Amino acid sequence: MASKKPKTKTAAAKPAGRKTPAAKSVAAGLPPPAPGAAAAAKAKFVEGLVSRGEAVPAGQPLPAGATHEIVGKGADGAPVLKRKRFSMK
């Protein structure tokens, strides 16, 4: 006797023009940031780079571990940074 092939199920056809909804991002579920929160986070980031020695004045060679150059000062007196490379640690 010859063996028969088992029947395979065929996928049900999807209705034309209907797409599955895209998954919501995690950020879409978060509350909006408080006013001034982005500016405070930026100031803390810049302060941290300078205090750790990861930012040096423009024109100086970058030592190991430095990733940013201080290219000027902003209107509020905060340093303006430019990324020069990724960490060489």
N, C-alpha and C positions, 0 to 999 in steps of 0.2 A: 504494500500500500504506500502510496506517495503521501508525504506529509504536506499538510496545507499550511500556508502562511497565515499567521494570525492577522485578523483585521486591525488596522490602525485607525485611531480616531482622527477625524479631520477637524481642524480648528474652525470654530464658528466664524463666519464672515462678520466683520465689523461694519456697522452702517457707514455709508460714504459720508465724508466731510466731518466726521466726529472724531475729535482728538481727546486723548486722556488729559486731564488737567495737570499742569505743572505743579510740582511740590513747592510749598511755601518755604522760603528761606528762614533761617533762624532769626536773622536781623529783622524780618518783617514782623515778628512777634514781640520785639522789644519795644519799650516805650521810647518816645523821642527824647534826645538828650536835652538837659536843662540849658537855658540860655547862658552862654559864656563857658560852658563845660569844655567845648573844643579848644577855646583859647587857653583855658587853664591847663588842659592836658598838653598842649603844644609847649607852653612855657615850662612846665615840669620836665618835659622831654629834653628841651634845649639845656635847661639848668643841669640835668643829669649828665648829658654828654660833656659839658664843659667841666663839671666837677670831677668826672672820672678821667679826664685827660684824653677823651676821644675826639675832641675838637681843638684844632690849633689855628693860630692866626694865618691868614693867607700869605703866601710867599715862603713860608718855612717848610722844610721837608717833613713829610708825615712820619712820625716814629711808629714803631710797631704798636698795634692796638688802636691807633688813631684812624678814624674813618671819615671825619668831616673837617672842612675848612671854614673858618670864620671869615666871611667875605665883607662884612660891614655891620652896621647897627640899624635896627628898625626905628620907626618913629617913637616907639615907647622906650627905646634904649636897649632893647633885648638884642643879642647877637643874631645875625642872619647867617645861617649855615648852608653849606653846599656839600652834598655827599661826594666824596672822591673815590672811595673804594669800599669793599666789604672787609671785614675783620681779617687780619693776618695771623691770628692766634694759633 
